[in-house]
């Protein structure tokens, strides 16, 4: 159903504290093997149109031409697993490999992991 690198709309309500809420685009980052296995939840990175400069690795910029209507930032520091029932519509886009690579590198840096 879902493919890694796709952008979907998801309902992230209710949110608590600093969590992003509302219906918003999210990037599917879960490994494809787990997605194909039909796991009931999916790892995502939310997007925001509140674009900030010089915020890598906490945010990765995504231009509007990448399957989204507005220039946005991926909120790498807000990675979360959501129940698959939170997905509303999609895929609405797919990020190019170059941006996915930046996302992978940023996740590793934020989480203190080393890429092999």
GUDREN-143421 format. One record per atom (N, C-alpha, C, O, CB): residue number from 1; atom name; x negated, y, z. Coordinates in steps of 0.1 Angstrom, whole numbers, always signed. Glycine has a CB too. Example, Ala and Ser with C-alpha at 12.3 -4.5 7.8 and 13.67 -1.06 7.14 Angstrom:
2
1|N|-132|-57|+78;
1|CA|-123|-45|+78;
1|C|-132|-33|+78;
1|O|-142|-33|+85;
1|CB|-113|-45|+90;
2|N|-128|-22|+71;
2|CA|-137|-11|+71;
2|C|-129|+0|+79;
2|O|-134|+11|+80;
2|CB|-141|-6|+57;
***
This chain:
116
1|N|-8|-12|+0;
1|CA|+0|+0|+0;
1|C|-9|+13|+0;
1|O|-8|+21|-9;
1|CB|+9|+0|+12;
2|N|-17|+14|+10;
2|CA|-26|+26|+11;
2|C|-39|+23|+5;
2|O|-43|+11|+5;
2|CB|-27|+31|+26;
3|N|-46|+33|+0;
3|CA|-59|+31|-5;
3|C|-68|+41|+2;
3|O|-64|+53|+4;
3|CB|-60|+33|-21;
4|N|-80|+37|+5;
4|CA|-90|+46|+11;
4|C|-93|+57|+2;
4|O|-95|+55|-10;
4|CB|-103|+39|+15;
5|N|-93|+70|+7;
5|CA|-95|+81|-1;
5|C|-83|+88|-6;
5|O|-84|+99|-12;
5|CB|-104|+78|-13;
6|N|-71|+82|-4;
6|CA|-59|+89|-8;
6|C|-54|+99|+2;
6|O|-57|+98|+14;
6|CB|-48|+78|-10;
7|N|-47|+109|-3;
7|CA|-40|+118|+6;
7|C|-26|+116|+6;
7|O|-19|+114|-4;
7|CB|-43|+133|+1;
8|N|-20|+115|+18;
8|CA|-6|+112|+21;
8|C|+0|+123|+29;
8|O|-8|+130|+37;
8|CB|-4|+98|+27;
9|N|+13|+125|+29;
9|CA|+19|+134|+39;
9|C|+24|+125|+51;
9|O|+29|+114|+49;
9|CB|+32|+141|+33;
10|N|+21|+130|+63;
10|CA|+24|+122|+75;
10|C|+30|+131|+85;
10|O|+27|+143|+86;
10|CB|+12|+115|+81;
11|N|+39|+126|+93;
11|CA|+45|+133|+104;
11|C|+37|+131|+117;
11|O|+38|+120|+122;
11|CB|+60|+129|+106;
12|N|+29|+141|+121;
12|CA|+21|+139|+133;
12|C|+27|+144|+146;
12|O|+20|+146|+156;
12|CB|+8|+147|+130;
13|N|+40|+147|+145;
13|CA|+47|+151|+157;
13|C|+51|+139|+165;
13|O|+54|+129|+160;
13|CB|+60|+160|+154;
14|N|+52|+140|+179;
14|CA|+48|+152|+186;
14|C|+33|+152|+189;
14|O|+26|+142|+189;
14|CB|+55|+152|+200;
15|N|+28|+164|+189;
15|CA|+13|+166|+192;
15|C|+12|+169|+207;
15|O|+21|+174|+213;
15|CB|+7|+176|+183;
16|N|+0|+167|+212;
16|CA|-3|+172|+225;
16|C|-16|+179|+225;
16|O|-26|+175|+218;
16|CB|-4|+159|+235;
17|N|-17|+190|+233;
17|CA|-30|+197|+235;
17|C|-35|+202|+221;
17|O|-27|+209|+214;
17|CB|-40|+189|+241;
18|N|-47|+199|+218;
18|CA|-53|+204|+206;
18|C|-51|+196|+193;
18|O|-56|+199|+183;
18|CB|-68|+205|+208;
19|N|-43|+185|+195;
19|CA|-40|+177|+183;
19|C|-32|+184|+173;
19|O|-23|+192|+176;
19|CB|-32|+164|+188;
20|N|-35|+182|+160;
20|CA|-27|+188|+150;
20|C|-14|+181|+149;
20|O|-13|+169|+150;
20|CB|-34|+188|+136;
21|N|-3|+189|+147;
21|CA|+10|+183|+146;
21|C|+17|+186|+133;
21|O|+10|+189|+123;
21|CB|+19|+188|+158;
22|N|+30|+185|+133;
22|CA|+39|+188|+121;
22|C|+36|+178|+110;
22|O|+27|+169|+111;
22|CB|+37|+202|+117;
23|N|+44|+180|+99;
23|CA|+42|+172|+87;
23|C|+30|+179|+79;
23|O|+31|+190|+76;
23|CB|+55|+171|+78;
24|N|+20|+171|+77;
24|CA|+8|+176|+70;
24|C|+1|+165|+62;
24|O|+4|+154|+64;
24|CB|-2|+182|+80;
25|N|-7|+170|+52;
25|CA|-15|+160|+45;
25|C|-25|+154|+54;
25|O|-31|+160|+62;
25|CB|-21|+166|+32;
26|N|-28|+141|+51;
26|CA|-38|+134|+59;
26|C|-46|+125|+48;
26|O|-41|+121|+38;
26|CB|-32|+125|+70;
27|N|-59|+124|+51;
27|CA|-68|+115|+43;
27|C|-69|+102|+49;
27|O|-72|+100|+61;
27|CB|-82|+122|+41;
28|N|-66|+91|+42;
28|CA|-68|+77|+46;
28|C|-83|+74|+46;
28|O|-89|+74|+35;
28|CB|-59|+67|+38;
29|N|-88|+70|+58;
29|CA|-103|+67|+58;
29|C|-106|+53|+62;
29|O|-117|+49|+63;
29|CB|-110|+77|+68;
30|N|-95|+45|+66;
30|CA|-97|+32|+70;
30|C|-103|+23|+59;
30|O|-101|+25|+47;
30|CB|-84|+26|+75;
31|N|-111|+13|+63;
31|CA|-117|+4|+53;
31|C|-106|-3|+45;
31|O|-96|-7|+51;
31|CB|-126|-6|+61;
32|N|-109|-5|+33;
32|CA|-99|-11|+24;
32|C|-95|-25|+28;
32|O|-83|-29|+26;
32|CB|-104|-10|+9;
33|N|-104|-33|+33;
33|CA|-101|-46|+37;
33|C|-90|-47|+48;
33|O|-81|-55|+47;
33|CB|-114|-54|+41;
34|N|-91|-38|+57;
34|CA|-81|-37|+68;
34|C|-68|-32|+63;
34|O|-57|-36|+67;
34|CB|-86|-28|+79;
35|N|-68|-22|+53;
35|CA|-56|-17|+47;
35|C|-49|-29|+39;
35|O|-37|-30|+40;
35|CB|-59|-5|+37;
36|N|-57|-36|+32;
36|CA|-51|-47|+24;
36|C|-46|-58|+33;
36|O|-37|-66|+29;
36|CB|-62|-53|+15;
37|N|-51|-59|+45;
37|CA|-46|-70|+54;
37|C|-32|-66|+60;
37|O|-26|-74|+67;
37|CB|-56|-72|+66;
38|N|-27|-54|+58;
38|CA|-14|-50|+63;
38|C|-14|-46|+77;
38|O|-4|-47|+84;
38|CB|-5|-61|+61;
39|N|-25|-41|+82;
39|CA|-26|-36|+96;
39|C|-15|-26|+98;
39|O|-13|-17|+90;
39|CB|-40|-30|+99;
40|N|-8|-26|+110;
40|CA|+3|-17|+112;
40|C|-1|-2|+115;
40|O|+8|+6|+116;
40|CB|+11|-22|+124;
41|N|-14|+1|+117;
41|CA|-18|+15|+119;
41|C|-29|+17|+109;
41|O|-36|+8|+104;
41|CB|-22|+17|+134;
42|N|-32|+30|+107;
42|CA|-42|+34|+97;
42|C|-50|+46|+103;
42|O|-44|+55|+109;
42|CB|-35|+38|+84;
43|N|-63|+46|+101;
43|CA|-72|+57|+105;
43|C|-71|+68|+94;
43|O|-72|+65|+82;
43|CB|-86|+52|+106;
44|N|-69|+80|+99;
44|CA|-67|+92|+90;
44|C|-75|+103|+96;
44|O|-80|+104|+107;
44|CB|-52|+95|+89;
45|N|-77|+113|+87;
45|CA|-82|+126|+90;
45|C|-72|+136|+86;
45|O|-69|+137|+74;
45|CB|-97|+129|+84;
46|N|-67|+145|+95;
46|CA|-57|+155|+91;
46|C|-64|+166|+83;
46|O|-76|+169|+84;
46|CB|-50|+161|+103;
47|N|-56|+173|+75;
47|CA|-60|+184|+67;
47|C|-53|+197|+73;
47|O|-42|+196|+78;
47|CB|-58|+183|+52;
48|N|-60|+208|+72;
48|CA|-54|+221|+75;
48|C|-57|+231|+65;
48|O|-67|+231|+58;
48|CB|-59|+226|+89;
49|N|-47|+241|+63;
49|CA|-50|+252|+53;
49|C|-56|+263|+60;
49|O|-59|+274|+54;
49|CB|-36|+256|+47;
50|N|-59|+262|+73;
50|CA|-66|+272|+81;
50|C|-81|+270|+79;
50|O|-88|+264|+87;
50|CB|-63|+271|+97;
51|N|-86|+275|+67;
51|CA|-100|+272|+63;
51|C|-110|+281|+70;
51|O|-108|+293|+71;
51|CB|-101|+274|+47;
52|N|-120|+275|+75;
52|CA|-131|+282|+82;
52|C|-144|+279|+75;
52|O|-146|+268|+69;
52|CB|-132|+278|+97;
53|N|-153|+289|+75;
53|CA|-166|+287|+68;
53|C|-176|+282|+78;
53|O|-175|+285|+90;
53|CB|-171|+301|+62;
54|N|-186|+275|+73;
54|CA|-198|+271|+80;
54|C|-194|+262|+92;
54|O|-199|+265|+103;
54|CB|-206|+283|+85;
55|N|-186|+252|+90;
55|CA|-181|+244|+101;
55|C|-184|+229|+100;
55|O|-180|+221|+108;
55|CB|-166|+245|+103;
56|N|-192|+226|+90;
56|CA|-197|+212|+88;
56|C|-206|+208|+100;
56|O|-214|+217|+104;
56|CB|-204|+209|+74;
57|N|-205|+196|+105;
57|CA|-198|+185|+101;
57|C|-184|+183|+107;
57|O|-177|+174|+104;
57|CB|-206|+172|+104;
58|N|-179|+193|+115;
58|CA|-166|+192|+121;
58|C|-155|+194|+111;
58|O|-144|+188|+113;
58|CB|-164|+202|+132;
59|N|-157|+201|+100;
59|CA|-147|+202|+90;
59|C|-154|+201|+76;
59|O|-166|+205|+74;
59|CB|-141|+216|+91;
60|N|-147|+195|+67;
60|CA|-152|+194|+53;
60|C|-142|+201|+44;
60|O|-130|+198|+45;
60|CB|-154|+178|+49;
61|N|-147|+210|+36;
61|CA|-138|+218|+27;
61|C|-133|+209|+15;
61|O|-141|+202|+9;
61|CB|-145|+231|+23;
62|N|-121|+211|+12;
62|CA|-115|+204|+1;
62|C|-108|+215|-8;
62|O|-98|+221|-4;
62|CB|-104|+193|+5;
63|N|-113|+217|-20;
63|CA|-107|+227|-29;
63|C|-93|+222|-34;
63|O|-90|+210|-34;
63|CB|-115|+229|-41;
64|N|-85|+231|-37;
64|CA|-71|+229|-41;
64|C|-70|+219|-53;
64|O|-60|+212|-55;
64|CB|-63|+241|-45;
65|N|-80|+218|-61;
65|CA|-80|+210|-73;
65|C|-81|+195|-70;
65|O|-81|+186|-79;
65|CB|-90|+214|-83;
66|N|-83|+191|-57;
66|CA|-86|+177|-53;
66|C|-73|+170|-49;
66|O|-73|+162|-40;
66|CB|-96|+177|-42;
67|N|-62|+173|-55;
67|CA|-49|+166|-53;
67|C|-41|+173|-42;
67|O|-31|+167|-37;
67|CB|-53|+152|-49;
68|N|-45|+185|-38;
68|CA|-37|+192|-28;
68|C|-34|+206|-34;
68|O|-41|+211|-42;
68|CB|-44|+193|-14;
69|N|-23|+212|-29;
69|CA|-18|+225|-35;
69|C|-27|+236|-30;
69|O|-28|+246|-38;
69|CB|-4|+227|-31;
70|N|-32|+236|-18;
70|CA|-40|+247|-13;
70|C|-53|+243|-8;
70|O|-55|+231|-4;
70|CB|-32|+254|-1;
71|N|-63|+252|-9;
71|CA|-76|+249|-4;
71|C|-75|+246|+11;
71|O|-68|+253|+18;
71|CB|-86|+261|-6;
72|N|-82|+235|+15;
72|CA|-80|+230|+29;
72|C|-93|+226|+35;
72|O|-103|+224|+28;
72|CB|-69|+219|+29;
73|N|-92|+223|+48;
73|CA|-103|+217|+55;
73|C|-99|+203|+61;
73|O|-88|+202|+66;
73|CB|-109|+226|+66;
74|N|-107|+193|+60;
74|CA|-105|+181|+67;
74|C|-110|+182|+81;
74|O|-122|+186|+83;
74|CB|-112|+169|+59;
75|N|-102|+179|+91;
75|CA|-105|+181|+105;
75|C|-112|+168|+110;
75|O|-106|+159|+116;
75|CB|-93|+184|+113;
76|N|-125|+167|+107;
76|CA|-133|+155|+111;
76|C|-132|+152|+126;
76|O|-132|+140|+130;
76|CB|-147|+156|+106;
77|N|-132|+162|+134;
77|CA|-131|+160|+148;
77|C|-117|+156|+153;
77|O|-115|+155|+166;
77|CB|-136|+173|+155;
78|N|-108|+154|+144;
78|CA|-94|+150|+148;
78|C|-90|+137|+142;
78|O|-79|+134|+140;
78|CB|-84|+161|+144;
79|N|-100|+128|+139;
79|CA|-98|+115|+134;
79|C|-88|+108|+144;
79|O|-90|+109|+156;
79|CB|-111|+107|+132;
80|N|-79|+101|+138;
80|CA|-70|+93|+147;
80|C|-64|+81|+139;
80|O|-63|+81|+127;
80|CB|-59|+102|+153;
81|N|-59|+72|+147;
81|CA|-51|+61|+141;
81|C|-36|+65|+143;
81|O|-32|+69|+153;
81|CB|-54|+47|+148;
82|N|-29|+63|+132;
82|CA|-14|+66|+133;
82|C|-7|+53|+129;
82|O|-11|+45|+120;
82|CB|-10|+78|+124;
83|N|+5|+52|+134;
83|CA|+14|+41|+130;
83|C|+18|+43|+116;
83|O|+21|+54|+112;
83|CB|+26|+40|+140;
84|N|+18|+33|+108;
84|CA|+22|+34|+94;
84|C|+36|+40|+91;
84|O|+38|+45|+80;
84|CB|+21|+21|+87;
85|N|+44|+39|+101;
85|CA|+58|+45|+100;
85|C|+57|+61|+100;
85|O|+67|+67|+97;
85|CB|+67|+41|+111;
86|N|+46|+67|+103;
86|CA|+44|+81|+103;
86|C|+42|+87|+89;
86|O|+44|+98|+86;
86|CB|+32|+85|+112;
87|N|+38|+78|+80;
87|CA|+36|+82|+66;
87|C|+49|+85|+59;
87|O|+59|+77|+60;
87|CB|+28|+72|+58;
88|N|+50|+97|+53;
88|CA|+63|+101|+47;
88|C|+63|+100|+32;
88|O|+73|+95|+26;
88|CB|+66|+115|+51;
89|N|+52|+104|+26;
89|CA|+52|+104|+11;
89|C|+38|+103|+6;
89|O|+28|+108|+12;
89|CB|+58|+118|+6;
90|N|+36|+96|-5;
90|CA|+23|+95|-10;
90|C|+21|+83|-19;
90|O|+30|+75|-21;
90|CB|+13|+95|+1;
91|N|+10|+83|-25;
91|CA|-1|+92|-23;
91|C|+2|+105|-31;
91|O|+8|+105|-42;
91|CB|-14|+87|-28;
92|N|-2|+116|-25;
92|CA|+0|+129|-32;
92|C|-13|+134|-38;
92|O|-13|+144|-45;
92|CB|+5|+140|-22;
93|N|-24|+126|-36;
93|CA|-36|+130|-42;
93|C|-47|+120|-39;
93|O|-45|+111|-31;
93|CB|-41|+144|-38;
94|N|-59|+121|-44;
94|CA|-70|+113|-41;
94|C|-83|+121|-42;
94|O|-85|+128|-52;
94|CB|-71|+100|-51;
95|N|-91|+120|-32;
95|CA|-103|+128|-32;
95|C|-114|+122|-41;
95|O|-115|+109|-41;
95|CB|-108|+130|-18;
96|N|-122|+130|-47;
96|CA|-133|+124|-55;
96|C|-144|+118|-46;
96|O|-145|+121|-34;
96|CB|-139|+135|-64;
97|N|-152|+109|-52;
97|CA|-162|+102|-45;
97|C|-172|+111|-38;
97|O|-176|+108|-27;
97|CB|-170|+93|-54;
98|N|-175|+123|-43;
98|CA|-185|+132|-37;
98|C|-179|+137|-24;
98|O|-187|+139|-15;
98|CB|-188|+143|-47;
99|N|-167|+140|-23;
99|CA|-161|+145|-11;
99|C|-160|+134|-1;
99|O|-162|+136|+11;
99|CB|-147|+152|-13;
100|N|-156|+122|-5;
100|CA|-155|+110|+4;
100|C|-169|+108|+10;
100|O|-170|+105|+22;
100|CB|-150|+98|-4;
101|N|-180|+109|+2;
101|CA|-193|+107|+8;
101|C|-196|+118|+18;
101|O|-202|+114|+29;
101|CB|-204|+109|-4;
102|N|-192|+130|+16;
102|CA|-194|+141|+26;
102|C|-186|+137|+39;
102|O|-191|+140|+50;
102|CB|-190|+154|+21;
103|N|-174|+132|+37;
103|CA|-166|+128|+49;
103|C|-173|+117|+56;
103|O|-174|+117|+69;
103|CB|-152|+123|+44;
104|N|-177|+107|+49;
104|CA|-184|+95|+56;
104|C|-196|+100|+64;
104|O|-198|+96|+75;
104|CB|-189|+85|+45;
105|N|-204|+109|+58;
105|CA|-216|+114|+64;
105|C|-212|+122|+77;
105|O|-219|+121|+87;
105|CB|-224|+123|+55;
106|N|-202|+131|+75;
106|CA|-197|+139|+87;
106|C|-192|+130|+98;
106|O|-195|+133|+110;
106|CB|-186|+149|+82;
107|N|-184|+120|+95;
107|CA|-179|+111|+105;
107|C|-191|+104|+113;
107|O|-191|+104|+125;
107|CB|-170|+100|+99;
108|N|-201|+100|+106;
108|CA|-212|+93|+112;
108|C|-220|+103|+121;
108|O|-224|+100|+132;
108|CB|-222|+88|+101;
109|N|-221|+116|+116;
109|CA|-228|+126|+124;
109|C|-220|+129|+137;
109|O|-226|+130|+148;
109|CB|-230|+138|+116;
110|N|-207|+131|+135;
110|CA|-199|+135|+147;
110|C|-198|+124|+157;
110|O|-197|+127|+169;
110|CB|-185|+139|+142;
111|N|-198|+111|+152;
111|CA|-197|+100|+162;
111|C|-210|+94|+166;
111|O|-211|+85|+174;
111|CB|-189|+89|+155;
112|N|-221|+100|+161;
112|CA|-234|+96|+165;
112|C|-238|+82|+159;
112|O|-245|+74|+166;
112|CB|-235|+95|+180;
113|N|-233|+79|+147;
113|CA|-236|+66|+141;
113|C|-246|+69|+130;
113|O|-248|+80|+125;
113|CB|-223|+60|+134;
114|N|-253|+58|+127;
114|CA|-263|+59|+116;
114|C|-259|+51|+104;
114|O|-254|+40|+105;
114|CB|-277|+53|+121;
115|N|-259|+57|+92;
115|CA|-256|+50|+80;
115|C|-267|+41|+76;
115|O|-279|+45|+77;
115|CB|-253|+61|+68;
116|N|-264|+29|+72;
116|CA|-274|+20|+68;
116|C|-277|+21|+53;
116|O|-286|+13|+48;
116|CB|-270|+5|+71;
***
